[in-house]
């Protein structure tokens, strides 16, 4: 089980585009998530998004760096950034990413 949530307990069904950057030594870096037309922006969602929660059997990774992308005054996408500062945090993120990819039938493409 691995899920991405913007509201605790509510899994986001839209699969994001995810891009990663890392420092030369690999210890620090970021994963940038872009969700086009996510459920979290639907009309039935009335509360504010306070973060992105990456949930799996090991627990939860949290990012508060979440922004909306607007087109013609209407929110159309969510961009969220998860940052790691140690190799242990990176390894934990990658375990989540592998579980999420397996659950969503995704492949990893290295550029």
N, C-alpha and C positions, 0 to 999 in steps of 0.2 A: 504494500500500500504506500503510495506516494502521491501527494496532491499539493496544488498551489491554491491558496485561499487569500482573498482580500477581506473577507468577513469570517471570523472564526466559526468553523463548523460548516461552511458553505464552500464546496469545491468549485473552482473555476473550470468550466468545461472547454473554454477556448484554449487551444495549444499555442503557446507563445513562440516567437522567433527569439532565439537566445544566442548572444554573441559574448565571447569571453576574451579578456585581455589579461596578461600576466607579466609580472616583472621578469627581468632576465634570470634571476635566481629562482623564480617560480613561487616564492613565498607569499607575495602579495598580488592582488589582482581584483578583477570585477567580472561579474556576469550581468549583462544588460538584457532584460526581458522586455519584449514589445508584444502586447496583446492587442490585436485589431478587433474592434467591436466586441469587447468582453462582456460576459454576463454581468459583471460587477457594475457596469454602466447602464444596465437595463432600467426601465421605468419602475419596476417593482422594488428596486434597491433604493431606499430612502436615506440611509445613514451614510456618513462620510467614511471614506476609506482611510484607515489609520496606518496601514502597512501591508506588506506582502509576507505571507506566512508559508514557508516550505515545510510541509509536514510529512513525516514518514515514521517507520517503526522505531527509529532512534530518538525521535523527539521533533523539535521544531527549530528552524532557522528563520530569523526575522530580519526584514529590511524595512526601514521607515522612509527610505528614499524612493518615493512613488510620486509620479507626475501624470497629469492628464494631457493628452494631445487633443487640440480642438480644431475643428474644421467648420467654418461659417458659424461660429459661436456654439457649436454642439460638440460635446466630448465624443471622440470617435476611437480613441485608443488609450491604453495605459502603458507607460514606460516605468519600469522599476529596475533598480540597480542593487545587486547583492555584492558586498565587498568583503574580502577576506584579508587578514593581515598576518597570518601565520600559515605554515605548511599544514599544520593539523586542521585548521579551519578550511583550507582548500581541499584536503582529503575528505573531510566531512561533507563539504558541498558536492564533491564528485560522487560520493556514495549516494546522496540524494538524487543527483542528476541521472545516474545510471538506473536507479529504481523508477524514477519518473519516466525516463525514456522507454524502459521496458513496458511499463503500464500503458503508455500512450503509443506504443509501436513506432518509436522514433529511431532514427539513426544519427550517429555523431559524424559530422563532416569537418575535417581539419583543413584550414585554408593555408 
